[in-house]
């Protein structure tokens, strides 16, 4: 019989429901001493006022047990929901509406990959995960009641936790960060552009990849300027060589995409377009992912110690993705104690981002291309099920996996009514078809003897959990680098700093080598960002492993760590990454334009973010150039910066157009310059310091000083010009929307491509390219298509200026229209166009209602801005360093909301003193139990750019 002894210590605790100043205690508000079957000795859970547990136990496995117990206590419904969403059993929890998505999740097979990982794990890691599962199940066994969500779903019990559930959650998170389904939409879209370009007698590659879906980022900032990859340490032995331009043209000319390929692609797209796990991967990775990390060296700080900052941008929802924890053990199997603090992922042991006694680390997504889609030729049996793919003329058998589906049939007065659904036939989800050649990836779409399969590094056994287990015990750079050799997929950029004075940046995960790219050119001209040929004729396969790397998991040839971008103690005194091109591989608008040491194409990816790293790098460079000695508060100011770098780069074109128009002899242009509304709007924009505050008393804003920190003289207008910055932000964002529509969308619609417009970020990159290249191309794209065609314009420059100013006039018309009346009441006075009336968000829970914040019936004192303006008003914007992502094309008052979009899931700043001086915050709270004071107690801090101390060192 287990026992539980509880000690309670008093601590003055005032926060939440009144939102007074948070008080932090040096002692715990609540401490539990737990002794349970499976633990080697009693352990302690000590909670602070924010509900962050400090776990102290005899062994690492005992720590994992108590992590499982503590996470289940605070987050079990989230854990259960997530394991089921990944595994394809969500209908067993939330009912029939989830069944169609379950079918696609089962077909995708992350749960299948988790089982393969469990079978391949070493005993030590398996024991760690089993101990964690035992802790979860101990809570399930001893808790008097499940969380309130289960009552709402007519359930009185939950399935026990298994180690494979933890692996599935890890696979699901890594999948969201690394999988790329945009290749399917790329293929559909490019096929349409091929037809339209033929009708317009232009080059489809120039139109699509040169004009509208460019690879080259809109700014040249990189993380490691001048990076030189060295030859593999285990491989060819080729000499060190820098990246070299190949004879490859700016973009290869793919063969005409067939109607059959488009049919397969569209069929799968239609099935997953609403899938909450898969659908986000259909978007460009630059458009759906975001995180920042940066570090400054000891030589440039006031304390003489490095400083590290990290803010991963993840889905903004309730509960938050992360839960804060501090874990400690004196496991006799190790020479050093375990002492790690930071954030964990509910459902998994360990700390995923944080610090040990001597080391801190953070991560951003490294958009490395580890996914390929293949069109397969199939052999079928009598009922239409594939029995083999045909590769190089030979039949290669596939594997069948039979599926059974169950649904929670909720009825009044009935609980736990789980019913099997037998309506799923063998070809629509009842049987999963697995292709061994594709890393045991699935066939996701069938059409007669053709199929669409996926190869992905995450489909095999991978050891990221072991990597984090080792990182949690890292006390120096060598420990950390060794741990990264186990990080196989979910590609990340790791930022590192330590108390010895080092800072370092590493890209991680296993990058597969494609046969045709290693041979020097994409087979058939078909690059990896389109659906590839599965027949073997074009050499699109991944090469089998020939030169295994240390602790490699993927059974294919991968890029060695020496070729992967990395930097240790850079001479510049800092590094920064915001999911950007780390080394400038796309600078010439050609992802395949550089060579590997020893031969073959050096290929990482074809799409990156840029604007956040542009701002971060500019701010850090300015402070260092001025000789400032940087402090943690200044690093926080950089992390909270809310000035859009794209506005700094593009707004001057509008300002110049206005100046040109004032002296123009063309009446259509001069009339715009003399329009009273345009004149008033330009007054705001000319005086804008690029800040994006809400402008509302009830809005949530970061400290105002963050807009100017570290700026050299002359970069921006004086800070006094920041008055009415909220109005200028609204005008800029509405102008940007209309500029995209008037330049990009109107032109492409005229070519018959109105149903195939580029995504927001691609469209805006295209517009900036057209403006930057105007002195050379005169408003025409690389294809020769004129994107600034205006009837009657006396010259190309006048046409450009007219379109830019007309977009501002259109923005003013839009703001005063009924579509924005809920915010601006049809006013034509820009002074009333406060940014916070548009830029709002709701923290959304899967079950909605009172679980949301704000939410109907919620017990927390957050309310909608108004009845017709749901959500909380917050500063920032798209791709600001402190982001609040939203649509770029907008048509109504709620289109600037960013509910469900990416925002900082954690902000962290750490100074590498002894002990480490660290701060962090999460957007919500550690508890997911409705009614708990820790449900959203950190939200006021997060909203207003504040942090709380992160305990590091002895508990």
LOFIDREN-124689 format. One record per residue (C-alpha): x negated, y, z negated. Coordinates in steps of 0.2 Angstrom, whole numbers, plus 2048, in hexadecimal, padded with zeros to 3 digits. Example, Ala and Ser with C-alpha at 12.3 -4.5 7.8 and 13.67 -1.06 7.14 Angstrom:
7C27EA7D97BC7FB7DC
//
This chain:
8008008007F88118057F88207FA7F78327FD7F283F7F07F58517F37ED8607EB7F48717EE7EA8817EC7F28927EC7ED89F7F87F58B07FC7FC8AE80D8068BB8168088BB8298148B58348268B88328238CA82D8138CC8388098D482B7F68D482B7EF8C282A7E68BE81B7D98B181B7D48A680C7C389F8087CD8908007D98858087EC8888067EF8758067E48668047E98548067DE8468017E383680B7DF8248087E68188157E480781D7D680882A7CC8168227BC81181A7BE81E80C7CA82C8077C983C8117CF84D80F7DA85981A7D986B8147E487781C7E188A81D7EF89781F7EF8958327F38828307E187E8367DB86E82E7CA86B8287C78588287BA85081D7B783E81E7AA83081B7A882B82D7AB83183F7B98258417C182A8307C183C8377C98368477D782D83C7DA83D8337DA8478437E883B84A7F183D83A7F085083A7F485384C80384784B80985183C80886184580A85D85781284B85A82085086681385987180884A87081683E87481C84988280B84B88A80783888A81783489281684289F80583B8A580A8298A381B82A8AC82682589E82D83789A83F83189E83E82688F83D83688584784388D8528398998578378AB8518488B183F8428AF8418328B883C8388CA82C8408C38288308B98288278CA81B8338D18118338C18108208C180B8208D37FE82C8D07F78218C37EE82A8B57F481E8A87ED8108B37DC8198B37DD81B8A07DF80889E7D08068AA7C681389F7CB80A88F7C57F98967B480189B7B180A88A7A480587E7A97FE86D7A480E8647AF81986E7BD80D86E7BC80C85B7BD81F85A7CD81F8647D581185B7D181A84A7DA8298517E981F8577EA8178467EB82883E7F982D84980281D8457FF82083380883083481682883E81881B83181882682282283582883483782283A83E83383484184483385384B84485C84F84285986284684785F85684B85785A85686685684787186083A86785183086284D82A85183C82185482C82385F82081786781081485D80181D8647F481386E7E28178727E78178847F38258807E583087B7DB82B88B7EB82F8957EC84188E7DA8448917DD83E8A37EC8498A57E385889F7D48558AA7E08518B97E88638B77D686B8B77CF8618C67DB8598D17DE8628E27EF85E8EC7ED86F8F57E58649037F685E9077FE86F9097EE8759127F186791F80386C9217FF87E9237F087C92E7FA87193A80688093C7F888C93E7F188194C8028829558048959527F28999577F488F96880489A96C7FA8AA9677EB8A49717DF8A69617D489A9587DD89194A7CE88F93F7CA8A29417DC8A693C7DE89A92E7CD8989267C68A992C7D58B49297E38AE91E7DB8A09147C98A59127BC89C9087B18AB9057B58B38F47BA8C58F47AB8CA8EA79A8C28EA7978C08D77908AF8D278B8A78C27798A28C77728AD8D57648A48DE7688938D875C8868DF7628748DD7548678DC7548568E375B8478DA7518418CC75882F8D075A82E8E27518348F274283C8EA74384A8F673A85A8F27428698EA74B8748F67568838F67678838FE76588691177188B91E77587D92A77987E93C78B87B93779788993E7A18949337AF8879337B187793D7BF8759497CA8669437D385C94F7E585F9527EE8599427FB84C94880E84D94480C83D93B7FF84492F80B85392C81A84892981083E91C80A84E91381B85691382384690D8188458FD8198588FB82C8578FA82B84A8ED81F8538E18248658E482D8668D382285A8C981B8648BA80A85A8BA8078588CD80F8688D48038748CD7F586B8D67FD86F8E77F78818E47E68878E87DB8838D97D68958D87E889A8D67EC88E8C87DD88D8BD7D48998B47C889B8A57B98A68A07A98A28987998AD89578A8AE88A77D8BB88776B8B78827648BB8717598C88797688D487D7728D286D7718DD85D76E8CE8527618C685D76D8B785E7768B086E7888B386F7948A88787A68AB87E7B38A08857C68A28897CD8938937DD89889C7EA88A89B7FD88989C80589689081288C88781788587680F87D86E7FE8838737F387687C7E687786F7E687485C7D987B8517CF86F8467BF86E83C7B885C83A7AA85682E7A284582A79283E82379382E82D78482382878381D83A77B82E83E76D83883877684983878884D83179685083D79C86283B7A686984A7B387684A7BE87E8587CD8778627D38668657DF85F8717EE8578687EE84586D7DB84386C7CD84385F7BE84F85E7BC8618627BD8668757B78788737AE87E86479E87E85A79387285078787884377B87E85078487E86079388686879A8818797A98878847AF8828957B78888A57BE87E8B47B187A8C17BB8798D17B186A8D87B98608E67BC84F8DF7CC84B8E87CF8458FA7DF8409037DE8339107EA82E91E7EA81B91E7EF80E92B7F88009227FD7EE92480F7EA91E8187DB91882A7D791D8327E39108277F291581A7F19078087F390C7FD7E49097ED7EC9107E57FC9177DC7FB9287CA8019267BD8009347C97F393C7C97E892D7D87E59217D47EA90F7E17E39037EA7EF8F77EF7EC8E68027EB8E08077F18CF8197EF8CA8227FC8C08317FC8B483A80C8AF8448108A084F81F89C85582788C86882788F86E83488288083287C88983B86E88783085E87B82486686882486285A81B86A86481687A85681188585C8098958528018A48558098B58557FC8C38598088D184780A8D68428008E58317F98EA82D8068F78338158ED82A8138DC82E8018D781C7FB8DD80D8068DD8018038EB7EE8048E67E08068F27CF7FF8EB7C58098F87CC8198F17C68178DF7D580D8DC7E081C8E17F281A8E67FC81B8F78088298F381282A90381781D91081E81F92181E80E92B80C80992D80581992880181F9167FA82D90C7ED8278FF7E38318F27D182F8EC7CC8378DC7BE8358D07CB8358C17D38258C77C481A8C07BD8188AF7B68288A97AE82D8987B283F8947B883A8837A783387F79F8438867A984D8797A584186B79384486E79585687179D85785F78D85185878185B86377586685976986C86776886E87A76285C87E77085487477C85F87E77585B88F77584888B78784988678C8518977858428A079583989A7A18478A07A783E8B07B78488B67C18578B37B38618B97AE86F8AE7A187D8AC79A87B89B79388B89278788788477E89187677488C86776D89385775B88F85E75E89E86A76389587A77189888677588C8957828898A27868788AA7928728B77988618B37A18518BA79D8458C879E84D8D97A183F8E779683F8F77A083D90779883391479B83F92379584E91978584591478384192678485392A7958589317A785592C7AD8469377B984B9457B785D93E7C38599307BC8609207C085A90E7CD86790B7D985F9187E084D9187D284291E7D28329297D382291F7CE81792E7BB81892B7B881E93D7B58309387AA82B9297B583491C7B282790E7A982B8FE7988228FE7968138F37898178E57778158EB76E8208DE77781E8CD77582D8C277382C8AF7848258A778D8268B779F8208B77A58238C97A18148D579B8208E378C82A8E778D83A8DD78384A8DD7758498D07758568C276585E8C976F8648D877E86A8CD77E87C8C97768808B876C88D8AF76388D89E75E89D8977608A88A77548B68A97638C28AB7678C08997798BA89C7838AE8A67968AF8AA7A38A48B27B58A68B67B88978C17AE8A08CF7A28998DC7938968D17858998DD78C8A18ED7908928F779F89A9007968AB9037968A89167A88A19167A28909197A388390B79987791678B88391B77D87D90F77286E90E76E8628FF75C8608FB7568519067648539137778539147848619117848698FF7978698FB79F86E8EB7B08758EF7B98818FB7C288D8EF7BE8978E07C48A58D57BA8B58D47C18C58CD7BF8C18BA7AD8BD8BC7AA8CD8C67B18D78B77A88CD8AA7978CE8B37998E08B679C8E48A478E8D989D7828E08AA7868F28A67838EF8937738E789676D8F48A37719028967668F98897758F687D7738E98717828DE87278D8DA86479B8CD8617A88DB8627A28E18737A38CF8797B58CF8737B88DF87C7B28D788C7BC8C78897CC8D28877C88DE8967D98E189F7D28EB8AE7D58E18BF7C58E08C97CF8DF8D97D78F08D67C58F78D47C08EF8E57D08F28EF7D99028E87CC90D8F07D39099017E490F8FC7DC91F8F47D29229047E291F90F7EB92D9057DD9399087DC93591A7EF93691C7EF9489157E594E9247EC9439317F594A94180093B94381093F93B81592E93580592D92B80693F92481893E91F81393091480593A90C81294890981F93D9028239438F08249318E981392D8F180B93D8EB8119398D980C9278DA7FB92B8E07F89378D27FA9298C67EE91D8D07E192B8D37DF92D8C07E091A8BB7D39138B17D89018B67E08FD8A57F08F38A57F88F789480B8F389280F90688F81D90088281E9028708258F186F8178EA87A8088E08757F78E88797E58E58767DB8F386E7D990187A7C69028797C48F28837C78FB8937B79058927AA8FA88979A8F989179E9038A179090D8A879391F8AC79D9228BC7A39118BF7B59168B97BE9268B67BD92D8A57C79248987D39338967D992F8A87E091F8A07EF92889B7FF9208A37F49118A88039068A680C9108B47FD90F8BF7FC8FC8BC80E8FA8C180B9048D17FC8FB8D68038EA8D48138EF8DD8088F68EB7FE8E78EC80D8DC8EE8138E78FC8028E89048028D59058138D590D8108E391A7FE8DD91F7FE8CA91D8108C491D8168CF92B8088CA93680A8B893481C8B893581A8C09468108B194B81D8A59458158A19358218A892982489792181189491F80B8A49167FB8A390C7FD8A28F97FB8B28EF7E98B18EC7E48AC8FD7EF8BA9047E78C78F97D68C18FE7DA8C29107E18D490E7D08D99057C68D19137D08DB9207CD8EB9177BA8E79147B78E29267C18F192D7B28FA9337AD8EB93D7BD8E39427C98F29437D78E993A7D68D99447D28C993B7C48BD9407D18B694C7D48C69557E68C894E7EA8DA9497F08DA9377F38ED9387FE8EF9478088FE94681290595580D91695A7FD91794F7F09229587E29179527DE9079487D99119387E991B9387F390B93A7E990492B7EC9139207FF9149258019019207F890590F80391490B81390D9118108FE90580F90B8F781F9138FD8279028FE8218FE8EC82A90E8E683A9098EF8398F88E88368FF8D68469098D78518FB8DF85E8F08D78518E28D68478EC8C98568F58C18558EB8B18448F38AE8449048B68579078B785690C8CA84B91B8C58409238D283592B8C48259218C38229278B182F91A8AC82690B8B581E9048A68148F48A981A8EB89A82C8EB8A08268E08AE8188D68A78208CA89A81F8B88958288AB88B81F89D88182988F88882C87E88083186F88A84286E88284588188285288A87784C88D86583C8858698378938758308A486F8398AF8728488A287285A8A186E85C89C85C84989D8588458A08468378AB84B8388BE84C8338C085F8418C686A8438C987D83E8DB8828518DD88785F8D288C85A8D489E8488D489B8438C38938338C188A8258CA88281C8D988A8098D788B7FB8E08937EF8D98A07F38D28B17EE8C68BF7DB8C28BE7D78CE8B17CA8C78A57D78C68987E48BF8A47F78BF8A57F98B68B68088BA8C180E8BA8D38068C68DF8158C78EA8248CD8E08368D08E483F8D28D483D8D88C28388C78BB82B8C38C881C8CA8BE8208BF8AF8138B28AB81C8A58A18148948A580689C8AD7F489B8A87EE8A68997E18A488C7E58948827D78998777CB8A88757BB8A586C7AB8B086979C8A885F78C8B085A77E8A38577788A884677689C83878489983378C89C8447988AC8447A78A784E7B88AD8527C78A685B7DA8A685E7E789C8677F88A286E80489B8617FF8908537F888084D80987884981787385582487084883287C84A83488783B82288583581989583180B88F83C81688D84B81189E8528078A68457F88AA8508038B285E8028C38577EF8C28567EE8BB8687FA8C886F7F08D78687DF8D186C7DA8CC85A7D18BC8547CF8B38447BF8AC83C7BA89A8427B38908337A388883879787F82C79B87681C7AD875817
//
